[in-house]
Amino acid sequence: MDGYSRFASKRTTLFRASEIRELLKLTEGKDIISLAGGLPDPRVFDERLKDITSRILEDQRDLALQYSPTAGVTEFRKTLIEFTRDKGVKLGPEDDVIVTTGSQESLYLIARVLVDPGDIVIIEEPTYLAAANVFREHGAVFKAIPIDHDGMKTEILEERLRQLKSEGKKPKLAYLVPTCQNPSGSTMTQERRKHLIELAEQYDFLIIEDDPYSFFTFEPLQFDYLKTLDPNYRVLYVSTFSKILAPGLRIGWTIAHKDLVRYIELAKQTVDLHSSTLSQYIAMEAIKKGIVEDTIERARILYKEKRDAMMEALEEHMSSLATWTKPVGGFFTMVYLNVDLDTKALVNEAVTKYKVAYVPGESFFPVTKKKNTMRLNFSYPPPEKIREGVKRIATLVKEKIKA
Ligand SMILES: Cc1ncc(COP(=O)(O)O)c(C=O)c1O
């Protein structure tokens, strides 16, 4: 390892470098088309954020630059509850909210509060890589349930739960991105959502509903949030301003039963005391002034256009080489090559020779490790780069098939 491994805690052996962050380092500042990252298009960022920030610093400086409560600025927490309700998430009288440093911190704190080494955590496959890393770090044992265009296959989940029960085991937690999933862009049907909630009741586990993308779907979708369908406070609803305002603010939130929120608050006290007070004031004003709604509308239009560009390019260049998911929202599509090529082994060549980057799919499949897959991002690059990037990937794959 390195010169300090003898000092490092055992926990560090569970750390995994995020492949995406490593790749971003490789592509930074170079003439490479990156379909690897997951950045918002900066054109969605609202110009008025500048004025709001100056106004806050003029009128409320003493508060906005000060330490604030661990669970979040009180007025902002009220605003967040209203905002979440306005978006169609039904909340119960026992629900409470905590503000976190991005939704990534929500996931981390939830894992810290709920997951002991050896606990079974149900995940989708493919799943959001950075969430899998959080649960792994806490010693979770994954049970992976495959997804299709309609989200997690709950009939398979049911079989798995029955099997676990027969072995005297049960999961503690299920982690899902049920709407506009990362990395597939799929959305769970209403029937499967209801089935999942029934199973959580029957087999007594909690559910994390991670929801960064549902506010800007590319087509009108009919669904109820898992939180809405949840009669007994089993769902922890997690969301973020990263895609609907600006990721640099690092503001996310979790809504769950107040007893769970209290645990999360205690965990947060030792992690970072509280999330940025200034960012909370900015996000609160952005909601009140309609800036978040305007950002959402820009996001919907812009990302739909780019999703379409990616779908067309895949159709044109990859139809004989692969299948891929058809995202109804979010930032990504997952590509499944028809041939048995390890995309991880090819990525360096893709970057150096073909000047295109993607994320090898393997780590989105923490259990089954599907190597012939890749995640492609369409939110950041302009449509012409998306087309060119896909064309280059197709050329690389064709070359490898011939070889
Ligand atoms: C599914 C999902 N969850 C959580 C996050 C973390 O986002 P943030 O910490 O910026 O809120 C992301 C970011 O891409 C994501 O796609």
The ligand as an SDF file (V2000), in Angstrom:
LIG
                    3D

 16 16  0  0  0  0  0  0  0  0999 V2000
  -28.7150    8.8170   -7.3240 C   0  0  0  0  0  0  0  0  0  0  0  0
  -27.8590    9.8660   -6.7120 C   0  0  0  0  0  0  0  0  0  0  0  0
  -27.8580    9.9980   -5.3780 N   0  0  0  0  0  0  0  0  0  0  0  0
  -27.0930   10.9270   -4.7700 C   0  0  0  0  0  0  0  0  0  0  0  0
  -26.2710   11.7630   -5.5030 C   0  0  0  0  0  0  0  0  0  0  0  0
  -25.4030   12.7480   -4.7450 C   0  0  0  0  0  0  0  0  0  0  0  0
  -25.6760   14.0350   -5.0830 O   0  0  0  0  0  0  0  0  0  0  0  0
  -25.3720   15.2780   -4.1540 P   0  0  0  0  0  0  0  0  0  0  0  0
  -24.5160   14.8480   -3.0150 O   0  0  0  0  0  0  0  0  0  0  0  0
  -24.7390   16.2700   -5.0380 O   0  0  0  0  0  0  0  0  0  0  0  0
  -26.7360   15.7220   -3.6550 O   0  0  0  0  0  0  0  0  0  0  0  0
  -26.2390   11.6640   -6.8930 C   0  0  0  0  0  0  0  0  0  0  0  0
  -25.3440   12.5030   -7.6950 C   0  0  0  0  0  0  0  0  0  0  0  0
  -25.1360   12.3570   -8.8570 O   0  0  0  0  0  0  0  0  0  0  0  0
  -27.0520   10.6800   -7.5150 C   0  0  0  0  0  0  0  0  0  0  0  0
  -27.0820   10.5290   -8.8440 O   0  0  0  0  0  0  0  0  0  0  0  0
  1  2  1  0
  2  3  1  0
  2 15  2  0
  3  4  2  0
  4  5  1  0
  5  6  1  0
  5 12  2  0
  6  7  1  0
  7  8  1  0
  8  9  2  0
  8 10  1  0
  8 11  1  0
 12 13  1  0
 12 15  1  0
 13 14  2  0
 15 16  1  0
M  END
$$$$
